[in-house]
Amino acid sequence: MSLPPEKASELKRLIQQQLVKMDVHGRIREVLAETIREELAPEHQQLSTEDLIKALRQRGIIDDVMKELKFVTDVNEKERTSAPKPSTHFVDREPPVLKKTNIDPTRRYLYLQVLGGKAFLEHLQEPEPLPGQICSTFTLCLHFRNQRFRSKPVPCACEPDFRDGFLLEVHKDSLGDGSKMVDATTMLSICDPVHMVLIKTDTFGETTLVASYFLEWRSVLAAENGITNIAVELLGVGTESKVSVGVLNIRLEMYPQLNKTLSPEITNTQFTLERQKTAERERLFLVYAKQWWREYLQIRPTHNTRLVKIFAQDENGVNRPVCSYIRPLRAGRLLDTPRQAARFVSVLGYERAPVIGGGGGKQEQWCTLLAFICRNKGDCEDHANLLCSLLLGYGLEAFVCVGTKAKGVPHTWVMTCGTNGTITFWESLTGHRYIHRPISPDDPPLVEQPKPLYPYRTIGCIFNHQKFFGNCQPSDAVEVCVFDLHDESKWKPMSGEAIKSVCSPGTASSVPPFPPLCASIVDAAVSSNEIELQLRILVSEHRKDLGLSTLWDDHLSYLLSPALAAYELERTTGISAGNEEFQDAVRRAVPDGHTFKGFPIHFVYRNARRAFATCLRSPFCEEIICCRGDQVRLAVRVRVFTYPESACAVWIMFACKYRSVL
């Protein structure tokens, strides 16, 4: 293989650099002197090249040089010349090759390494997982200044083997000059913490929030050599927020190294000042909120029973103003419309905050956004807060409503106010939308009143990131409420300045910044195929237990696809389309004298066995799966629709056709 002259000279230069680096010339001189002294007779002082190479090879010097000279193929060159991937979906079983990150020398980075965990005592008795065995895992999720990271899953253990490094760009989305290298003094004014969330995933894929921690990283600015090691004690969440769950060993390092480090006195003084400033703001807001509440109760004594929520506890048991849980959130290219955003929020799992013990009481826990989306499930308040934030990002005037639904169960939902006065309720758990038309209780009995379709009964207050209103109308029933927010006789407002003092982004307050949404890592086609294959096996085994044979009709299975796509489109947009073509195709596929039955069902998880067990509880679905008759043919089609944060809407349709015998 011939090389161009410039490549040949470059290769020679690289080899020469490596030889100098290893001091090969010095080692050759030593071998030469030794060989002459030991192996040649005094009268014969001539040494051939072959003798010298043989001596070098015997001493392993040539092997050492060849080991050090590693020729690395350019990854980009390889990608350009490789053949295009086939259109069919295959899962790459090869482990991904870790590529080195290019560090921009003009920017400042914080390198955060997690060097293992200890004292996770809940997993003290956890047996060592066997190779290939599925086990529960820990995953660490990080957010810092609009950057998100996720560690590799590690098996749950008393001392989990976390070995991960994260390169955090310090002035990403900074307010200052983005092209200027930030110094230690400037970084000291960046009060954003590193938010760390620890998630446990069990063997069935169910996720649990283990801990949520805000890491103060600026101690590294006063560390010698710009490196510091910290033992971070993680506390539990909810009712266990005072209980230690484990310790993470963390190493922080600045890149490039700081020319001048700060003294610990300066950093500690800055932290103390920030804490005092935040505490004073929160104290003043608390004084104002108490005064506002006293005034609200003086309007009408019955206001004491209304659901007016000014503060809510987060996963760490910290009381925060409810307005701080909302912030306009833009989804970038991940979601296109407000209705698509509502669909995305509705497919995130719903789970009430866990309570230890009985009594039926509702545990108070409003999660921060990172904890909610990393866990991929949460309570109705978490869904409503996220949906309101997304709708505000789309430029709508949106509020979270706090009230009750049937049987007085506390509930939160979202409301938008149109410029023409139209009030729309959005149910964050289902994505349904309802237009609100108030009933006028003063109208004569013969006047026809609108019938409310929404499930909400009472409303106590509404809020977003800038406003808070308490409902002071004679009745808090939603159906008679008038949403004229400018009328202070109907809605008592809070001071916008007071809310801004504790809830506005950029202040050194205790409000965590919002993370950006991440694209889905789920391959919809692969996931659909896997679930469908598993369901076919489960159906065949179930029928075999009943003494029935199973014959699959692949063509009929394929024909079910348009129906599943139409169902998802209807859930997202409220528009039904394509039903005529689906019905026509089924009629053609089912011969005369045969009967067709179909059963669609929707899930927000991808566990085939769990979905199948749920399907069997429906008598309609069981009738199809356990169908008996002449010329029975079964069909099943699965369609996974992916959304940001790897949330999924999973549609499954079981169908059968058989000859009707009377």
C-alpha positions in Angstrom: 0.0 0.0 0.0 1.6 3.3 -1.1 1.1 6.5 0.9 1.1 10.0 -0.4 4.3 11.9 0.4 2.6 14.2 3.0 1.1 11.2 4.8 4.4 9.3 4.8 6.2 12.3 6.3 3.5 12.7 8.9 3.8 8.9 9.8 7.6 9.3 10.1 7.2 12.3 12.4 4.8 10.4 14.7 7.1 7.3 14.8 10.1 9.6 15.6 8.2 11.3 18.4 7.3 7.9 19.9 10.9 6.7 19.7 12.2 9.9 21.4 9.4 9.6 24.1 10.5 6.0 24.9 14.2 6.9 24.7 14.7 4.0 22.2 18.0 5.5 20.9 19.5 5.4 24.4 18.4 1.8 24.9 19.9 0.8 21.5 23.2 2.3 22.5 23.2 0.3 25.7 22.4 -2.9 23.8 25.1 -2.1 21.2 27.8 -1.7 23.8 26.7 -4.8 25.7 26.6 -6.9 22.5 30.1 -5.8 21.5 31.4 -6.4 25.0 29.9 -9.9 25.5 29.5 -11.5 22.1 32.3 -10.4 19.9 35.9 -11.4 20.0 38.3 -8.6 20.7 40.1 -9.0 17.3 36.7 -8.9 15.4 35.1 -5.4 15.9 32.6 -5.6 13.0 28.8 -5.9 13.9 26.1 -6.5 11.2 22.6 -5.0 11.2 21.1 -8.5 11.6 23.1 -9.1 14.7 21.9 -5.8 16.2 18.2 -6.5 15.4 18.5 -10.0 16.8 20.0 -8.6 20.1 17.2 -5.9 20.3 14.5 -8.6 19.7 16.0 -10.9 22.4 15.7 -8.0 24.9 12.1 -7.2 24.0 12.8 -3.7 22.9 11.2 -4.1 19.4 8.1 -5.6 20.9 7.8 -2.6 23.4 8.0 -0.1 20.5 5.3 -1.9 18.5 3.0 -2.1 21.5 3.3 1.7 22.0 2.7 2.5 18.3 -1.1 2.2 18.1 -2.7 3.3 14.9 -6.3 4.5 15.6 -8.8 4.6 12.8 -10.6 7.9 12.5 -14.2 7.2 13.7 -15.7 9.8 11.3 -13.8 8.3 8.4 -15.1 4.8 9.3 -18.7 6.1 9.5 -18.4 7.8 6.1 -17.2 4.7 4.4 -19.4 2.1 6.1 -22.4 0.7 4.2 -25.8 2.1 5.0 -27.8 0.2 7.6 -30.6 -2.0 6.2 -34.2 -0.7 6.7 -35.3 -3.6 8.8 -34.9 -3.3 12.5 -32.1 -5.3 14.2 -30.9 -4.7 17.7 -27.1 -4.3 17.9 -25.8 -6.8 20.4 -22.3 -5.4 20.3 -21.5 -3.2 23.4 -21.2 0.5 22.5 -17.7 1.8 22.1 -17.1 4.7 24.4 -15.8 7.7 22.5 -13.5 10.3 24.1 -15.1 13.7 24.7 -13.5 16.7 23.0 -12.9 19.4 25.6 -13.1 22.9 24.4 -9.9 24.5 25.9 -11.7 28.0 26.0 -14.5 26.7 28.3 -14.6 25.8 31.9 -15.7 22.3 33.0 -16.6 20.5 36.2 -15.6 16.8 36.1 -17.8 14.9 38.6 -16.8 11.4 39.3 -18.9 8.9 41.3 -16.4 6.5 42.9 -18.8 4.0 44.4 -21.4 3.9 47.2 -21.5 2.4 50.7 -23.9 1.9 53.6 -27.0 1.2 51.5 -28.1 -0.9 54.4 -31.5 -1.8 52.9 -29.5 -4.0 50.5 -27.3 -5.6 53.2 -28.7 -9.1 52.6 -28.9 -8.7 48.8 -27.2 -11.8 47.2 -24.4 -11.3 44.7 -26.1 -11.5 41.2 -25.1 -14.4 39.0 -23.7 -13.5 35.5 -26.6 -12.9 33.2 -29.2 -12.9 36.0 -31.7 -10.0 36.0 -31.5 -8.1 39.2 -32.6 -4.8 40.7 -30.5 -1.8 39.7 -29.6 1.7 40.8 -29.4 4.5 38.3 -28.1 8.0 39.1 -29.6 11.0 37.2 -27.9 14.4 37.2 -29.0 17.9 36.1 -26.8 21.0 36.0 -27.5 24.2 34.1 -29.6 22.7 31.3 -27.4 19.6 31.0 -28.7 16.1 31.9 -26.7 12.9 32.5 -27.6 9.3 33.5 -25.2 6.8 34.9 -24.9 3.2 33.9 -27.3 0.9 35.9 -25.5 -0.9 38.7 -26.8 -3.9 40.7 -28.4 -2.9 44.0 -26.0 -3.8 46.9 -24.9 -2.5 50.2 -21.9 -1.0 48.4 -23.1 -0.4 44.8 -20.3 -0.3 42.3 -20.9 3.2 40.8 -18.0 4.1 38.5 -19.0 7.0 36.4 -17.7 10.4 35.3 -19.8 13.3 34.1 -18.3 16.4 32.4 -20.4 19.4 33.3 -20.0 22.6 31.3 -20.0 25.4 33.9 -21.2 28.3 31.8 -23.8 26.6 29.7 -26.7 29.0 29.4 -24.8 31.4 31.6 -25.9 35.1 31.8 -22.4 36.3 31.2 -20.1 36.3 28.1 -20.2 32.8 26.7 -16.9 33.0 24.9 -14.9 34.2 27.9 -13.2 31.7 30.3 -14.8 32.1 33.7 -12.6 32.5 36.7 -13.1 31.3 40.2 -14.8 34.5 41.4 -17.3 34.4 38.6 -18.1 30.8 39.2 -18.7 31.5 42.9 -21.7 33.6 41.9 -23.2 30.6 40.0 -25.5 29.3 42.7 -27.1 26.5 40.6 -26.5 23.2 42.4 -26.0 19.8 40.8 -29.3 18.0 41.3 -28.8 14.3 41.8 -31.7 11.8 41.7 -31.2 8.1 42.6 -33.7 5.7 41.0 -34.1 2.0 41.8 -35.5 -0.3 39.0 -36.7 -3.7 40.1 -36.7 -6.9 38.1 -40.1 -6.1 36.6 -39.0 -2.7 35.3 -40.9 -0.8 38.0 -39.1 2.4 39.2 -38.8 3.8 42.7 -37.4 7.2 43.8 -34.7 6.4 46.4 -33.2 9.9 47.0 -33.0 13.4 45.7 -30.0 15.5 46.6 -28.7 19.0 45.7 -24.9 19.0 45.6 -23.1 22.2 46.4 -20.2 21.9 44.0 -18.5 25.3 44.6 -16.3 23.9 47.4 -14.0 22.8 44.7 -13.1 26.4 44.0 -11.2 26.6 47.3 -9.7 23.1 47.0 -5.9 22.6 46.5 -5.1 21.7 42.9 -8.8 22.2 42.0 -9.7 18.7 43.2 -11.9 17.7 46.2 -13.4 14.5 47.4 -16.8 14.5 49.1 -18.8 11.8 50.9 -22.5 12.7 50.1 -25.0 11.2 52.5 -28.3 10.5 50.7 -31.5 10.8 52.7 -34.8 9.1 51.8 -37.9 10.7 50.3 -41.4 11.4 51.6 -42.0 9.9 55.1 -38.3 8.7 55.1 -36.8 12.1 54.3 -34.9 12.1 57.6 -33.5 8.6 57.2 -30.2 7.9 55.6 -30.3 5.5 52.6 -26.6 5.4 51.7 -23.4 7.4 51.0 -21.9 8.3 47.6 -18.2 9.0 47.2 -17.8 11.9 44.8 -14.7 13.5 43.4 -14.9 17.0 41.9 -12.3 18.5 39.6 -12.1 21.7 37.5 -10.9 21.6 33.9 -8.7 23.5 32.9 -7.1 23.9 36.3 -7.8 27.2 38.0 -4.9 29.7 37.9 -5.9 30.9 41.3 -8.1 29.2 43.9 -10.2 31.0 46.4 -9.7 30.7 50.1 -12.2 28.6 52.1 -13.2 31.7 54.1 -14.4 33.4 50.9 -16.5 30.4 49.7 -18.0 29.8 53.2 -18.9 33.5 53.5 -20.6 33.4 50.1 -22.6 30.4 51.1 -23.6 32.0 54.4 -24.7 35.2 52.7 -26.8 33.2 50.1 -28.5 31.2 52.9 -29.3 34.3 54.9 -30.7 36.1 51.8 -32.9 33.1 50.9 -34.0 32.6 54.5 -35.0 36.3 54.8 -37.0 36.2 51.5 -38.8 33.0 52.6 -39.5 34.5 56.0 -41.0 37.7 54.5 -43.1 35.6 52.1 -44.4 33.5 55.0 -45.4 36.6 56.9 -47.2 37.9 53.8 -48.9 34.5 53.2 -50.2 34.4 56.8 -51.6 37.9 56.5 -53.2 37.0 53.1 -54.8 33.9 54.7 -56.2 35.9 57.6 -57.8 38.4 55.2 -59.2 35.5 53.1 -60.9 33.9 56.2 -62.4 37.2 57.2 -64.4 37.3 53.8 -66.4 34.2 54.8 -65.8 31.8 57.7 -66.6 28.8 55.5 -63.4 29.6 53.5 -61.6 27.6 56.2 -62.8 24.3 54.6 -61.8 25.2 51.0 -58.7 23.7 49.4 -56.5 26.8 49.2 -52.9 25.4 48.9 -50.1 28.0 49.3 -47.3 25.7 50.3 -46.5 22.0 49.4 -43.8 19.6 50.5 -41.4 18.3 47.9 -39.9 14.8 47.9 -37.3 15.8 50.6 -40.0 17.1 52.9 -39.1 20.8 52.2 -42.1 23.2 52.2 -42.0 25.3 49.0 -44.6 27.9 47.7 -46.8 26.1 45.1 -45.9 28.7 42.5 -42.3 27.5 42.5 -43.3 24.1 41.1 -44.4 25.9 37.8 -42.2 27.5 35.2 -42.7 28.0 31.4 -41.1 24.9 29.8 -40.3 24.6 26.2 -40.1 21.1 24.7 -37.9 22.1 21.7 -38.5 19.8 18.8 -39.8 17.0 21.0 -43.5 18.0 21.2 -45.2 20.1 18.5 -48.6 21.1 19.9 -50.2 21.8 23.3 -52.5 18.7 22.8 -49.5 16.5 22.1 -47.9 17.8 25.3 -51.1 16.9 27.1 -50.9 13.4 25.6 -47.3 13.1 26.7 -48.1 14.0 30.3 -51.0 11.5 30.4 -48.8 8.6 29.4 -46.4 9.2 32.2 -47.4 6.7 34.9 -49.8 7.6 37.7 -48.9 6.5 41.3 -50.0 8.0 44.6 -47.2 8.9 47.0 -46.5 5.7 49.1 -47.8 5.7 52.7 -46.4 3.4 55.4 -49.4 1.9 57.3 -53.1 2.1 56.7 -55.8 4.7 57.5 -56.4 5.8 53.9 -54.7 9.2 54.4 -53.1 10.8 51.4 -49.3 11.4 51.7 -48.3 14.9 50.8 -45.5 14.9 48.2 -45.1 17.2 45.2 -42.0 16.1 43.3 -39.4 18.3 41.7 -39.5 18.0 37.9 -36.3 16.0 37.6 -37.5 13.4 40.2 -40.8 13.1 38.4 -39.5 12.6 34.8 -36.6 10.3 35.9 -38.9 8.0 37.7 -41.4 8.3 34.8 -44.4 8.3 37.2 -46.0 10.5 39.9 -49.1 11.8 41.5 -51.8 14.0 39.9 -50.1 17.1 41.2 -46.8 16.2 39.4 -48.7 15.7 36.2 -50.7 18.9 36.5 -47.5 20.9 37.3 -45.7 19.6 34.3 -48.7 20.1 31.9 -49.2 23.7 33.1 -45.5 24.4 32.6 -45.6 23.0 29.0 -48.8 25.0 28.2 -47.2 28.2 29.5 -44.2 27.4 27.2 -46.6 27.3 24.3 -47.7 30.8 25.1 -51.1 29.9 26.7 -52.4 31.5 30.0 -52.4 28.3 32.1 -53.1 27.7 35.8 -53.1 24.6 38.0 -56.5 24.2 39.8 -56.6 22.7 43.3 -60.0 21.2 44.3 -61.9 18.0 44.6 -63.6 15.5 42.3 -66.4 13.0 43.1 -66.8 11.9 46.8 -64.6 14.9 47.9 -61.3 13.3 46.8 -58.6 16.1 46.5 -57.5 16.5 42.9 -55.5 18.9 40.7 -56.0 19.7 37.1 -55.0 22.4 34.6 -57.1 25.3 33.2 -56.4 27.7 30.3 -58.0 31.1 29.7 -58.6 32.0 26.1 -58.3 35.6 24.9 -62.1 35.4 24.1 -62.9 34.3 27.7 -63.2 30.6 26.9 -62.2 28.5 29.9 -60.8 25.0 29.1 -60.1 22.3 31.7 -57.3 19.9 30.9 -57.2 16.6 32.8 -53.5 15.8 33.1 -53.9 12.1 33.8 -56.0 11.4 30.7 -55.3 14.2 28.3 -59.0 15.0 28.0 -60.2 18.6 27.5 -63.5 20.1 28.7 -65.0 23.5 27.9 -66.4 25.2 31.1 -69.8 26.8 30.8 -70.9 28.1 34.2 -74.5 27.4 35.5 -76.3 30.6 36.6 -78.1 29.7 39.8 -80.3 32.9 39.6 -81.9 31.9 36.3 -85.6 30.8 36.4 -86.1 27.0 36.6 -87.3 26.8 32.9 -84.1 28.1 31.5 -82.0 25.2 30.2 -78.6 25.0 31.9 -75.5 23.4 30.5 -74.6 19.9 31.8 -71.0 19.8 32.9 -69.0 16.8 31.5 -66.0 17.2 33.6 -65.5 15.2 36.8 -64.5 18.1 39.0 -66.8 19.2 42.0 -65.1 22.0 43.9 -62.2 24.4 43.3 -60.3 26.2 46.1 -57.5 28.1 44.3 -55.6 28.4 41.0 -52.0 29.4 40.5 -49.1 29.5 38.0 -45.5 30.7 38.2 -46.5 34.4 38.6 -50.1 34.5 40.0 -52.1 32.9 42.8 -55.9 33.3 43.3 -58.1 32.1 46.1 -61.7 31.4 45.2 -63.9 33.7 47.3 -67.2 33.2 45.4 -70.2 32.2 47.6 -70.0 28.6 46.4 -66.8 26.7 45.5 -68.7 24.3 43.2 -66.9 24.3 39.8 -70.2 24.3 37.8 -71.2 27.7 39.2 -67.7 29.3 39.2 -67.1 32.3 37.1 -63.4 32.6 36.1 -63.2 36.4 35.9 -59.8 36.7 37.5 -59.8 40.5 37.4 -62.8 40.6 39.7 -61.4 40.6 43.2 -64.8 39.9 44.7 -64.6 36.5 43.0 -60.9 35.7 43.2 -58.6 37.1 45.9 -55.1 37.6 44.3 -51.7 37.3 45.9 -49.1 40.0 45.3 -47.1 39.3 42.2 -44.0 40.9 43.7 -44.3 38.6 46.8 -44.5 35.5 44.5 -41.6 36.8 42.4 -39.4 37.2 45.4 -39.4 33.5 46.2 -40.3 31.8 42.8 -38.4 33.7 40.1 -35.6 31.8 38.3 -32.1 33.2 38.7 -32.5 34.2 42.3 -30.4 32.5 45.0 -33.5 30.8 46.3 -34.2 27.2 47.2 -36.2 26.6 44.0 -34.4 24.1 41.8 -34.1 25.0 38.1 -36.1 23.0 35.6 -34.3 20.4 33.5 -34.8 20.1 29.7 -36.8 17.2 28.3 -34.9 14.4 26.7 -35.8 12.5 23.5 -37.0 8.9 23.8 -34.4 6.1 23.6 -37.0 3.5 22.9 -37.1 2.0 19.4 -40.8 1.9 18.7 -40.6 -0.8 16.0 -38.3 -3.1 17.9 -40.4 -2.7 21.1 -43.7 -3.3 19.2 -42.2 -6.5 17.7 -40.9 -7.8 21.0 -44.2 -7.3 22.9 -46.2 -8.8 20.0 -44.0 -11.9 20.0 -44.3 -12.3 23.7 -48.1 -12.0 23.6 -48.3 -14.6 20.9 -46.4 -17.0 23.1 -48.6 -16.2 26.1 -51.8 -16.6 24.1 -50.7 -20.0 22.7 -49.7 -21.3 26.1 -53.0 -20.1 27.6 -55.0 -21.8 24.9 -52.9 -25.0 25.2 -53.8 -25.2 28.9 -57.5 -25.1 27.8 -56.9 -27.9 25.3 -57.2 -25.5 22.3 -54.9 -25.2 19.3 -53.8 -21.8 18.0 -53.5 -20.7 14.4 -52.3 -17.1 13.7 -53.4 -15.0 10.7 -50.5 -12.7 9.9 -52.4 -10.8 7.3 -55.3 -10.0 9.6 -52.8 -9.0 12.3 -51.2 -6.5 9.9 -54.7 -5.1 9.0 -55.2 -4.0 12.7 -52.4 -1.4 12.4 -54.4 1.4 11.0 -57.0 1.1 13.8 -54.2 1.4 16.5 -52.8 4.5 14.7 -56.3 6.0 14.6 -56.9 5.4 18.3 -53.6 7.2 19.2 -54.4 10.1 16.8 -57.8 10.5 18.4 -56.3 10.5 21.9 -53.8 13.2 20.9 -55.9 15.5 18.7 -59.5 14.5 19.5 -60.0 13.8 15.7 -61.0 10.4 14.5 -59.8 9.4 11.0 -59.3 6.3 8.8 -62.1 4.2 10.3 -63.7 3.6 6.9 -60.6 2.1 5.3 -60.0 -0.2 8.3 -63.6 -1.5 8.2 -63.4 -2.1 4.5 -60.1 -4.0 4.8 -61.5 -6.2 7.6 -64.6 -7.0 5.5 -62.5 -8.1 2.7 -60.3 -10.3 4.9 -63.2 -12.1 6.7 -65.0 -14.5 4.3 -68.8 -14.7 4.1 -70.3 -16.8 6.9 -67.4 -15.9 9.3 -67.5 -13.7 12.3 -64.9 -11.1 13.3 -64.3 -9.8 16.8 -61.7 -7.2 17.9 -60.7 -5.8 21.3 -58.3 -2.8 21.5 -56.7 -1.9 24.9 -54.2 0.8 25.9 -51.3 0.7 28.4 -48.5 3.1 29.5 -46.0 0.3 30.2 -44.2 -2.3 28.1 -44.5 -5.4 30.3 -46.2 -8.0 28.0 -47.0 -10.5 30.8 -48.6 -7.8 33.0 -50.6 -6.5 30.0 -51.8 -10.0 29.1 -53.0 -10.6 32.7 -55.0 -7.3 32.6 -56.5 -8.2 29.2 -57.8 -11.6 30.5 -59.7 -9.7 33.2 -61.9 -8.3 30.5 -64.7 -10.7 29.5 -64.7 -9.3 25.9 -60.9 -10.0 25.5 -61.1 -13.4 27.2 -63.9 -14.3 24.7 -61.5 -13.6 21.8 -58.4 -15.3 23.3 -60.3 -18.4 24.4 -62.4 -18.5 21.2 -63.8 -21.9 20.2 -65.4 -22.8 16.9 -64.7 -23.9 13.3 -61.7 -22.5 11.4 -60.7 -20.2 14.2 -57.8 -17.8 13.3 -56.3 -15.4 15.8 -54.6 -12.1 15.3 -52.7 -9.7 17.6 -51.1 -6.3 16.8 -49.0 -4.1 19.1 -48.1 -0.5 18.3 -45.8 1.4 20.7 -45.9 5.2 20.3 -42.9 6.9 21.9 -42.8 10.3 23.6 -40.0 12.3 25.4 -38.4 10.8 28.5 -39.0 7.3 27.0 -42.7 7.5 28.0 -44.8 5.2 25.8 -48.4 4.7 24.8 -48.8 1.0 24.0 -51.9 -0.1 22.0 -52.7 -3.8 21.7 -55.5 -5.2 19.7 -56.6 -8.9 19.9 -58.9 -10.2 17.1 -60.3 -13.5 15.9 -62.3 -14.7 12.9 -64.2 -18.0 12.9 -67.1 -19.7 10.9 -70.4 -19.1 12.6 -72.1 -22.4 13.3 -75.7 -22.1 14.5 
